[in-house]
């Protein structure tokens, strides 16, 4: 947003003071009722068709819009929509946030009454590392429930939440990469669908159990190709992302298509940046043709905050404020986060640059969503979701879910000689060292609201080892003047050393991209010195959203184990402690490539995904990047070993033509033959679906929660093809020594296709390999 950013677990929960308990007001404090329209006690409400809940929403919205004056209509085109008293319509705030928990980052939610906090789940990048779609859905459910509870308590003036962020984590320096599910479009799309269904109150598998009703409204952002905030003087407000049709088709757009078509999101946010010279919020082809017509989007489209103003003021795309208003309304945008439409729409109408019918279309979309939320059906407490109360915020169930999410996402990057887990009974003293050890707020990441509880990593570790000694070592993560001598003394005296280092929101956040991938300041020097002084190889913990070049630590024999904990949320301390002391077996897998510092030679402004060897351009993400990695996408260790075996593939040979050749032309130097997916037809795609069964065995003694990742690799990739592509995944829980089978469903039209240079999805002939771990299985496509 622009200009507006200003079980052991139970005993530990009891041991530390709850933020909510500290801040809760007296029980007698009265709460205002939630705002709503169509109060049945109002005589006038009974005469308005828009208050008749039995009528179709489209008809009700049309009736309401027809009753508004031009000034009233214009007043509703902004995020802080004022009341319309003569029709009994209260003020409404479109901007609320719920990226990884209900937050007060927007203007629609206030934690100033009975509810003083909300469950703070791990930042999305860590949740994504679980590769657990069911977990993602349950987190969405919890957030949607708490959102409705806050509204029912009279502490919200809106039920439209601007999450999830499903932009691709294209560049490791991006400050907002932490908010996303990572760099892969398939995983990001699956996350989007699960989160949206959970928040909005739909079934896990969709199917529209709610029909038109919404528990809360989710908004997929930021459409599209938005992944640069502020890098070396280039900011998101003026950046023109030059994107090929090929990259748009198979990287940037698929998560949004999934979010809309499968997730049935009720909101979209268009982003600040231009794409190929056109501001996203003024792009008719993007908003109306692609989102509404091709993807069948039914909902509202909001700008990012002040994204309309910058079309004129910063980008110079529009010649006047009225032109900017006309551009966005004609493109299909409905509501402006900010005040620009409120200030300039009337003059745009008077200058005949905007028609009233275009305003009416926007209002129809806006009021339809508010009606789907039940805000025009009388007292919300007497409607569906009306029984959700404040007792469901920060509930034990949701706090346990936050702990499960943190446990499931934490990634073990190194475990030399099985240094971890530690045995609690043999750990008589512990040194906890580092600037990120004793600050609970740093665990949350950005867009966080006040958490239910506040437990630092240090406090959680202290609950395991009574003799725990603490030394911050650095005043902050910049670590410009480290206290190396003091930290070394503390390390020398302890049986075990846990170093808690990395980044925080001063180093990566909205409106702030990194320029380096190494640790800030003198952190590397500090870590090396402490590790060298310790009695035994140290345990190194990194807080960070984006990847860091830690080759020095990876290769340092004095560093026994490395854990990446992202920003693990309110339960992060408990989750880390359980993993270090062997009460939970880590199973997270990296949802993004960890690049070396040398990657920073690549301009962040270069949007190309595919490599260009002739110029030394290495490409981006595991699908196309040809350089060396610190850690690869999907990397993650466990305390137990796992093995895989393909036990069944229901279809191994695919014919794209009625009379194919007997073998594909793999030996030919000519380009492989192909068919556009659109030519094959829906019936072919449906009949060609197949299932892959993989046997997974846990060879250790501990229970494991293990993500199984299935990739497809082309035996002879053509120019522009991904080196490999994640096509399916599933998280399984396995007892020590046990085996299970995982069934993964594939569709060749989705999973064996790629985009050509024109952005057309095609399936090429040739051999491919299904890959899980070190196992491969060949399949063949014949044209």
Beta strands, then each sheet from edge to edge (+ up, - down):
strand 1: 80-81
strand 2: 92-93
strand 3: 160-161
strand 4: 217-223
strand 5: 230-231
strand 6: 234-235
strand 7: 240-241
strand 8: 267-270
strand 9: 274-275
strand 10: 278-279
strand 11: 300-303
strand 12: 411-415
strand 13: 430-433
strand 14: 468-471
strand 15: 496-502
strand 16: 538-543
strand 17: 559-566
strand 18: 594-595
strand 19: 629-631
strand 20: 642-649
strand 21: 653-655
strand 22: 674-676
strand 23: 690-698
strand 24: 704-714
strand 25: 725-734
strand 26: 739-746
strand 27: 754-755
strand 28: 761-764
strand 29: 766-772
strand 30: 775-782
sheet 1: 1+ 2-
sheet 2: 3+ 4+ 8+ 11+
sheet 3: 5+ 6-
sheet 4: 7+ 9+ 10-
sheet 5: 12+ 17- 16- 15- 13- 14-
sheet 6: 18+ 19-
sheet 7: 20+ 23- 26+
sheet 8: 21+ 30+ 29- 24+ 25-
sheet 9: 22+ 28- 27+
end
